[in-house]
Amino acid sequence: MATSHVDPYQRSQDARRRVLEMAVSLREDRRGGSVDHFLALLQDRLPSWLSLLHDLQHRVGKGSVDDNLRPIARAGIQYYIDVQSAALPAFTSPHVTVRFRQAVRDTGLGPWTEAGPLAAYLAAEQRIGRVRADADPEASARLLIAACFHRAYIEMFVGEDACPSREASAAEAVRELRLGPVPAAPATG
């Protein structure tokens, strides 16, 4: 199976460019402030996060699926901790929120940019029998991302010491996806 190879540097630059396009469309009359801070942080963190997700394609058939996903979950938790803390003050205005939604649509950035490469990895592992045949790769990708987002959100509000460690949370999220193939039932005679 041939997969198209996109240069990781080019992919990162493309993500940065799209965040800049978003920034231009969101720019208010004044510079600085929470929206600019959020967009600067997003421009810094999003390309690395997306690269990690896209790089999963190089792990298909290697190691275990759970072992490949745990570092992704840890990185996802860290990404959302970094980005959410800046997003909350940026979106206190309904006007900014509406403009942001339109900018996301216009630039092609959105939840699918994260879930897509993760779902593609899971689908590739499914094709070679390393993920359950009845698993839904897209739903599983969204669930893993949601678990990372939720863990980051909880830590941001109640503190790191009030929830399981990031490592434990990442392992738990991956484990509870239960993606491993179901062992074949022994033949009865």
Secondary structure, 3 states (H helix, E strand, C coil): CCCCCCCHHHHHHHHHHHHHHHHHHHCCCCCCHHHHHHHHHHHHHHHHHHHHHHHHHHHCCCCCHHHHHHHHHHHHHHHHHHHHHHHHHHCCCHHHHHHHHHHHHHHCCCHHHHHHHHHHHHHHHHHCCCCCCCCCHHHHHHHHHHHHHHHHHHHHHHCHHHCCCHHHHHHHHHHHHCCCCCCCCCCCC
